[in-house]
Amino acid sequence: MIAFKDGLTIGGDSPIRVNCNIGCNKIEDIQSEISKIEFIQLCNELPDMMMDLSLIELEEPLYNYIKNNLGLPFGVVLSYHRFTKSKGYQWEDIRDAFLQLCYDGVSFVTIHFTADLDLFLRANQIRKIPVTSRGGGMVLYDSRINNRTQNIFRENIDEIANIALKHNVVISLGTTFRPGTILDACDSVHIEETLRQLSICRLLQSKGVKVMVENIGHITLDKIATHSKLLSKFNAPIMPLGPLPTDAAINEDHIANAIGATFAAYIRCAHIINCVTRYEHSKSAITQDVTIEAIRAAKVAAHIADLSRNINEANLYDTSITNNRVKEHCCFADSNNCTRCSTVCPLKLTSI
């Protein structure tokens, strides 16, 4: 179990947490993303944590709205900062960006230590979809154009660890080669990246850094059960991307994700559930209503997992719901009729 700097605990016997992502790809996105934050607050549908996945640098970062309006711990993806297609990355720029994020109060930072060119070459040979990670793809691109023998984050892992320790920031191990289709799940690339994440996790933990792990992706339920045996070797909370146990839930990805995430959380290989919208793989523009729907679906999944694990007395809420239904006689329209069963309601027919 780890704790963010604001005290929110992740993993162990803590309740399953819910993370929601927002972010701007272009300047025109700013107002719509701010409105999502305001709508989440208005609807009182707060997740436990959020990530600002903006690809552009804003005068007022979105994570400040998360912090100031919602008061939630927030995370970012470090590879989204200070990248250019002409030059890739310069370490001094990334370090300065990381330090600024720490000063601004970031709780956790995703870093793609395992964006390795040898895995990329193998993925291109054996996979249907070699890479779907945006941040990982950027790191791979930088390694190629700058002829790096290992990626820029691995080159500077000691300094990254020192910064994280000094500012009490959790490092989330990004996953570059999570499967983008169930057809690639648990292949040799997926397994090898997971093993490399495990090695980096242990290295960072030996330095005293708090670590959580991103993994999984598109993967069927039976393979989640198999892969969980490897993920159980991490002494760190797992934040799966997905998991999506089918590629066929067109415009219903929030349902598929809730099913996969509930199962993963129940067998203890997911400690954080990511909100996935119904349009995850079919539309780029996500509305306020669809965002709220995704949060609600993830919350239901988290609650079901907590119930099954008897975490934090989760059954008390279900007990109160049942008691209220019994007390109010469910769907009675009047003393004789039920809106669901007409005059043959079993609660009325069998009442003594």
N, C-alpha and C positions, 0 to 999 in steps of 0.2 A: 504494500500500500504506500502511496505517496500523497503529499499534501501540496496544493498550490500555495502561493504566498498569502492568499486571502483566507486560507484555512480549509478550502474545499478538498475533501479526501477522495481519492480515486483508487479503486482496486480493493483487494482483500474482502472484508465483510461490509464494505461501504455499499450503499445502493448503486444500482447501475445508473450512470450519468448520461445525460443527453447533450449532444453538441450540435449547434446549428451554424452553417456557413453563410456568409454574405461576401460581396466583393465587387469592385468596379474593374471592368476591362477597358473602359474608355471614360472620358470626362462626362459624357452624356448620361452615364449610369448613376451618377452621384445621388441625384434627388430620389430616384426610385429605391436605391439601397437605404438611404436615410429614412424614407417612408416605411420601409419594412421594419426597421428598428422601432419606429414610433408605433406602428401597427401591432407589433409584438407586445409592446408595453400597454397599449390600449386594450388589447384582448386579454391581457394578463396570462399569456401563454409563454412564460419565460422558460427557455431551456436552462440547463445548469451551467453552460459555458458556450462561448461562440468563437468562431475564427473569422478574421478579416483576410480574405483571399484576393485582395486587390492586386492587380498587375501593374497599376500605375501609381505614382507617388502623388498624393493629394496634399494641398496646403493644410487641410484639417483631416487627418486620417480617420477612416471609418471606425477604427478601434476606439478612438476617443468618444464617439457617440455610444458605442457599446458600454464603455466604462462609465461615462457620465450619465447616460440616460437609463441604463439597465442595471448598472452596478455588478456586472458579471465578469468573471475571469475570462481573459481573451488570449487567443493564440494567433500566430501568423506563420507563413511559410517563408523561411529566410531566402530561398532561391528566387523568390518573386521580387526581391529588392536589389536594386543597382545592377540589373542585367541589361546589356545592349547586344543587338544582333551583330554589330560590327566588331565588338571586342570581347563579348562574353562577360566574364567577371574579372575584377581586380580585387585581390584580397583586402587591401586597405579600405576599399569602398564597402565591402561586405562587413568587415569588422566594425566600421563606423555605423553602419545601419543597425547591426546587432546591438551595439552599445546604446544607440538612440532608442531602440525598442525597449531595452532594459530600463532606461531612464523614464520611459513613458508608462512603465508598469505592466509590461507583457508577462503573462503567467507561464506560457509554454511556447516553444518555437520548434516547428517542424524543419528538420535538416536531412537532406538526402545524401547520407554518407555512402550508400550502396549503389549509387548511379555509376556503375562500372562498365567500361567499354567492352570487356570480354563477355559480360552477360548480355550486353546489347547485341553483339555479333551472333551469339548463340540464339538469342530470341528471334533475330531476323531469319535464322535458318529453320527453326522448328515451330514457330508460333503462327497462329492465324492473325493475331494482333500483337506485334512485338512490344509496344510501350503505349500506355494511356496516361501516365503520370505527367502532368504539365511541368511541375517543378523538376522532376527527374529528367525529363527531356531537355530542359534548359541546361542542366548540369552536364548531361552527356554532350550537348552541342558545344559547351565551353571547353570540355576536355578535348574534343576533336579539333577545334580551330586553334587551340593553344597548345596542342601536342603534349598534354599532361599525361604522365605515367600513372597517376592516380588522381581522382577528382579533387577539386579545390577544397572541399570540406574535409576530406580525409587528410589532405596535406597539412591542414591547420587545426586538427582535432584537439591538440593540447591547449591551444589558445582559446578555442571555443569552450572547452571544458572549464577553463579558469574563469572566463566571463560568466558562464552559467552559474558556477559556484558562488562567485562574488555577489551576484544579483539575485540569487535564489530563484533561478528560472529553470523550469523543467524542459529537457530536450526530448522531443518526440521524434523517434527514428522514422523518417519518411520511407515510403516504399515506392520504388521506381518501377518494379516489374510485377506488381500485383496483376493477376490475370484480368484482362478486359473482356473475356468471354469464358463461359464455363468450360469450353473446349481446351483452354490453356491452363486450367486450374491444376495445381500440384504437379506441374511439369518440372523438369530439372532446373529451369531458370527460377521458378517460384521457390523451390526448395533451397537452392543455393543462395538466393538473396536472403531468405529467412535465416539461414545459418550465418551469413555475414552480419546480419542485424544482431543476432545473438552474440557474436564475438564483440561487436562494437558496444552493445549494451553492457556486457560484463566489464569492458575496458572503462567505460564512462562511470559505471557504478563503483569501480575500484578507486576512482578519483574522487568519489563522494557526490557525483552528479545525480540528480533525480532524473529518471528516464521512464518514458512510456513508449509504446511500440505501435506503429501503423502497419497493417498487413491485410491479407485475405483478398478482397475484390469480388469478382464473379466466380462463384463456386457452389456446387450442389451440396445439399445437406450432408450426404454421406461423406463427401470429401472434407467438409468442415470438421466432422468428427475425427477423420484421419489426421488432418492438419493440426488439430487442437493438441495432439500428442507432442508435436514439435513446439507449438506456441507455449505449452505448459512449462517448457524449460526456461522461459524468461521469468526472472523474478521481478516482473514489472507489469503494470497495467497495459492492456491491449485496447487500442482504438481501431477497430476494423473499418476499412473503407467498404461500405456495404455492411455485411455481405449480401450480394444478390444471387439467390439460389436458382435463378432462371434468367435467360436472356429474352424470354418471350412475353414478359409482362409489359407490353407496349402501352404507354401512357398510364400505367399502374405500378410504376417502380416503387412507390411508397409502400404498397402492400407487400410486394416481394421482399423489400428491404426489412420491413417489420417482421416478416416470418423468419428470414435468415438471421437477423440480429437477435431475435428472441431465443432461437435455438443456440446460437453462439454464446449468448450470455448465460443461458441455462447450464451449458457444459463448461462454463468458466473460461472461455477463450475470448470473451468480449467484456470489457468493463465500462466502455463508453459506446453509446449508440449514436451514429451520425444521422441527422435528419436528411432523408433523400426524398425529393419531390417526385410526383407522379410523372413529370416530364424530364427526368434526369438524362435520358438518352434520346429525347425527341425534340426538345425546344431549348433554346438558350435563354430566352427572356422568361423569368419566373415572377409571377405576381405575388402580391401580399397574401391573398387568400390561399394560394398554393403553398406558400411558405408556412403559413399557420397549419394547414392540413398536414404537412410533413412533420412539423413539431409534434402535433397531436398523435400521429401514427407512431413516432419514435417513443413518445411518453407511454403509450399503451404497451409497446413492446418491452420497455424498461420495467414497467409495473408487473407485467406477466412474469418476466424473469425473476424479479424480486419476490413475487408470490411463491414461485416454485422453489426458491432457495430460502424462503422464510427470512428474508432480509429486512431488518429494521421494522418488524411488525407490520409488514405490508398488508397482511390479511385484515387488519383493523378496518381499513377503508371498505373492503369488500363486505365485511361483516355488517358495517353500518348501512351499506346499500341494501343488503338482504333484509335487515331489520325494518328499514323504511318501507320496502316493498310489501312485507308481511303486514305491517301496521296500516298502510294505506290501501291494502287489497289491490295492489298492482294497477290494473287498467279499468277499474270499475267506473262506469258512467253514472250509475245511480245505485240504489240498494239492491236492485235485481239484475241489472244488465252489465255486461262487460264489453268494452269497446273491441276486444280481441275475440271473445268467444260467444258473444250474444247471451242467450239464456242458459248456456251449458258450460259456464265457467267452472272448472274443477274446484277452485277455491270456494265457490258458493255451494256447489252441489255436495261437496264432502264436508262442509263446515258443520261443527257440532255445537 
